[in-house]
């Protein structure tokens, strides 16, 4: 089988969970809230030893034959931990950080991520933070990303984080800001930035295809369990969605990812299995499989 580079993984280190627990309406101390979350969700909250957490991730990647992974800092409070995790992993974890362009000092923070912490890109959630990626709020951040020739992963479409729900945090996402078509003016304005739409648009497949047709610097990835497929009319399976994506993006602008996040589940081999099954359904040639599973992401991160 081809080499694997997972272009979509959440490290979910201890600072991420602590940041959410602090703003949770659940009763008790941060530690008590985390214990309640672990029990409700059946997951293991990482301890304060970041090195142990990194070693566990690397062992899981080794077990599944994964060479490298793009690891997200899924909250601003996790940025330093993910940068340190990347250092400890000696390049096998590549940091990309969540940024809210509306937050005070966001451009300076992004500059620091690139210049001093080894980050290779930003993760943007317009529907979570209430802005348009082509609007004025994001422009200063994208200018920094462009100077560093970085990546901008833009979460579009449906969005749900079970951990937030279990901590009692309100859902604040607004799908009015989740349309991939909003990327087109930004992609045109910042040709040095490679924009990635995760999850084939997470329900906005047609719009993702349109953005990819219009802009050569827009890519997409195959991460997640693809539960969004149930929203498609007429019904669509992953092989059908991938066939449509290949017709627009070609094998050169599609990335493999799993959206792996927590233990004990660990690295999501089920996502790889579903992807390989879709490849088989389409009789995808081995060189094209290799591009999607590894080579495209490796070129972006070179």
N, C-alpha and C positions, 0 to 999 in steps of 0.2 A: 504494500500500500504506500501511497505518497507520504512524504513528510508532512507534519501537521504544525501549523502556527495558528493558535487560537487568537483571533483578533477581537475578542469580546468576552472579558472575564472580570468579575467584581471581586476584589481582594477581600472586602468586608472584614477588616481588621478590628481590633478592640476599640479604637477611637471612633469608628463609624457607629458601632452599636451604642457607645456611651453618649455620643452626640444626639442620637435619636431618643435615647432614654431620658435625657435631661429635659427635652421639650414635650415628653409624653404626658398626657393627663392621668396616667395610671398612678395609684397611690404608692407611697413608699419611697425609699431611697433609690438612687440610680442602680445600685446592686440588686435591690429587691425587684425593680422593674425588669432588669435583665434576666433575673432568675425566672420571673413570670413568663417573659417572652420565650425563653428556652423551653420551658415546660409546654406552653401553648403550641409552639411551632415545631417541637421535636427537633430542634437544632442545637448545636454546640456553640456557645459564645466563646470566641478566642480569649485566652488569658492575656495578661500584660506582656508576656514574653513574645515580642514580635518575631524574633528569630525562630522560635518554635513554630509559629504560624507559617512563616515562609517555608521552613523545611517540610512542613506537612503538605503545603501546596506543591512544592517541587517533587516530593515523593509521589504524589498523585499524578502529576504530569508525567513522571517517569513511568509509572505503572501503565499509562495509556499511550505511551510513545509520543508525547507532545513535546516538541523542541522548545518553543517559546510561547508566551502569551502576553497580550496587551492587558494590563491590569488597571482597572479604574479606581481612582479615589472617588468614592460615591457620595462624599460629603466634603465640604471644605476642610473640616476638622481632621479629615483622614489624609490630607495631602502630604504632610511630612512623613507619616508612617509608610505610605506607598512609595515615596521617594527612597526611603531607607530600605524598604523591602526590595526594590529594584537593585539597589547597591548590593544587598546581601545575596541576591540571586545571580549576581555577576552577569547581568544582561538577559537572563531568561524571562524576566518580567519587565515589561516596558510600560512606564507610567503615563496615564492620561487622566486628567482631573476634571471633575464636575465644577463648572463655573456658572454663576448667575451674573450676567452682564449688568443687571440693574443694581447689584450691590455696590456700595461705596468702595472705591479703590479697585474695582475689578480689573481694569487694564494693567495696573501696577502689579497686582497679584499674579496675573497671567505671565507678565514679563519675568517675574521671579521664578515661576514654575519652569519656564523654559531655560532661563539664563543660569540659575543656580541649583535647580533640583532635578535636572535631567529629564523633564517632561517632554513628550513628543506630540502632545495634542491636548485638546479640551473636549469635554463632554457637555453638550448644551441641551437643556430641557425647556424649550419655549412654552410648552403647555403647562409645565409645573410652575414656572416663574412668571408667566404672563407677559410675553413679548413676542414680537415677530423676528425671526432670525435675520430677515432682510431689513428690519427697521433700524431706527437710529440707536436704540439701546445697545445692540450687539456690535455696532460698527467699530468702536474703539477696541474691543476685544479681538475682533477679527483682524484688525490692522496689526496687532501684536502677533497673532498666529501667522499672518502672512509674512511678516518680517522674518520669522523663524522657519518659514516653509513647513508649518506644522499641519496636523490633522484636526478637523472639526467634525466630531461625531454628533449628529443632531437627532435626538430622539423624536420621532414623529409617531402619529397614530395612537393606538390604545396603550395605556400605561397603568400598571398596577404593581405595587410592591407589597407583598404579603406582610413583610416585617413591619412596615408602617401601619398597616391595618391592625395588626395584633397589638401594637403599642397604643392604639386608640387615636392615632394622628389623623386629622381630617384629610379627606381627598380634596385637593385643591386644583387638580388638573383641569384645564379647559381645552377641549378638542378644537376650539376655534383657532388655537395657536399651533395645532399639530399637523398641519397640511404640508407635505413635502414640496408643494409648488412654491411655498415661501422661500425655499432655498435658491430658486433660480436667479433673482436679482443679486443675492449675496455671492453666489458662485460666479456670476458674470463680473462682479465688482472685484473679486479676489481670486484671480486665476491661479495664483501660487498656492492656494489652500486646497487640500484634498478633502472634500466633504463626504462623509459616509452616513448614509441613512440605514440604521440598523433594522433588522427583522423584516427586510423587504417592504418597509413602510408600515408594518404592524397594522394592517387593515386598509392602508392607503396604497395598495399595489399599483393601481392605475396611475395615480399621481406620482409615485416613485418612478415609474417607467417614463412618464412625461418629463420629469426633472432630469432623468438620465439621458433622455433623447436630446434635450436642449443643451445640456452642459457636460462637457467631456471630463470635467474635474469633479463630478458627482459619482460616487460609488455606492454600493449597498452591501449588506452582509446577511448571512443565513442563520444568525444566532437565534436562540430561544426555542421553546417547544412549539412555536408557531400556532398557538391556540387561536390567533387572529383569523386563521383560515376558515373557522366556523362562521365568520361574519360575511363571507363572500357570496355574492349572488350573481350568477349561478354558482353552485358549490365548486370548490377548488381544492386540490391536494397539493402537497409540497412539490411534487414532480411537475405539475402544471404551472405552479407559480415560478419554479426555477426555469422552466422552458420559456416562459414569457420574459423573465429577466435576462436570460441568455440572448434572446432576440434583440434586446436593446443594449445591454451593458457588455455583451460578449463575455467570454471567460476571463477577460483581462480586468474587469472592474467589479468583480464579485469576490467577497471575502468570506472565509469560513469563521464562524465563532459559535460559542456554546451558551453564553450568558450564565456560565457557572458562577456560584456565589458562596454557598455555605456548606459546612460539614454537619452531619456525616455524609450527605450526598456527594460532596466533592465535585470532581470534574465530571461533566455530563456526557458520558459515553453514549447515552440514548440519543442525544442530538447528532452526534457523529453517525450513529447507525442509521438514523432517519435520512441524513444527508447522503450517505453512501447508497441507500436504497433508492433515493431519487435519481442519483447518478446512474444507477443500473437501469432504472425504468427508461431513462433517456438515452441509454447506451453511450454515455459521455466518454470520449476518448481519454486515455490516461494523461496525455499532456495537458488537457483542459482541467482534469481533476486536480492535477498537481498545482496548476496556477491558483485554483480556488482554495485548496486546502493549505497552501504554504506560500507559493512564489509571489503572488500579488502583494500580500501583507509584508513579506520579507523585503520586497522592492520599496514599499512605502517607508519602511523603517530603516532602510540602509543609510 
